[in-house]
Amino acid sequence: MEKQPVTFESLGASDWPNIIAYAAPIMFLLVFVEWGISIYQKRDSYDKRDFFAAATIGLTNVVISALIKALTFAIILFFYNLVPWSVPHTWWSYILCFFAIDFCRYWAHRVSHEQRFWWATHVTHHNSEKYNFSVSFRLGWVQHIKLIFFLPAVMVGFDPFVFFICHQIAVLYQFWIHTEYITKLPRPIEWFFVTPSHHRVHHGKDEGYIDKNYGSTFIIWDRMFGTFTPETIRPTYGITKNVGSYNPITLNFHEFRDIFKDLKKARNVKQVFQVLFAPPGKGPFDQVQLQEAVEEIKARPNLTPTNHMTTQVMKSED
């Protein structure tokens, strides 16, 4: 089905509903309900400083999204107009579009863990040692550049309004899976959808949990591409080398700072590429850090190696 080029004005995009903004008050209410329950049950689910960091990061992200809204739409419309075909705006196009977006989200998420530059845009979401509803607010301030991963879904030809609505629903879905209060759901749901149990694994830094369960709404992608693992123990949350800060700026940019330090050490193009795109912890200058981890383990023989990096070092020493 051929289409005529469309513009921001012809679509009336300025009047499209912001579903996330409408849902925000409910989300904050649920955060405080969960926090209250954790206090009543004497569970260490929340930390006041961690919550305010998450809230600041989330609210700043809303402002950034609003500021670059026109640019985001311009990019989407450019690639939508680039192809001569379109998908009819029907009820089933929403279903197809949602699956297409979720497939792109899987790969965007996976690359964000497997390449250090993209990890720097995503690490903000993982550097909390807590796991609660407010963690869903922790989205990196530079995460918007990952729009490039969603352009294939745009170029399928879905109506921009359909893409806009499906994308918002996909983002909103992420909120409810960040909790320890929902355990296991019925098996058909656990098999097909991403659930809190699946996503707790993803946030764990325990051996066997790292780099697993990338799915956003559907866990089927992980099952198909070999990255699924079930929850067997309560995860240890956070990243392998904790930041030790509640400063939102530090939480957003500490990995970029470390990348910049390593780039200054690079002596050739190959090392620059490795610093930027090797898996986190496996760049050209990480061996010194690994050796330091070995020495720490040797000095503390009773240390339980939940840290993935040090565990791998122990294996390499065998």
Secondary structure, DSSP 8 states (H G I E B T S, - for coil): -B-----HHHHTGGGS--HHHHHHHHHHHHHHHHHHHHHHTT-----HHHHHHHHHHHHHHHHHHHHTHHHHHHHHHHHHHHSSB----SHHHHHHHHHHHHHHHHHHHHHHHHSHHHHHHHGGGT--S--SGGGGG---TTGGGGGGGGHHHHHTT--HHHHHHHHHHHHHHTTTTS-SS-----HHHHHHB--HHHHHHHHB-STTTTT----SSBTHHHHHHT------S---BS-SS------HHHHHHHHHHHHHHHHHH--SHHHHHHHHHS-TT-STT-HHHHHHHHHHHHH-TT----SHHHHHHHHHH-
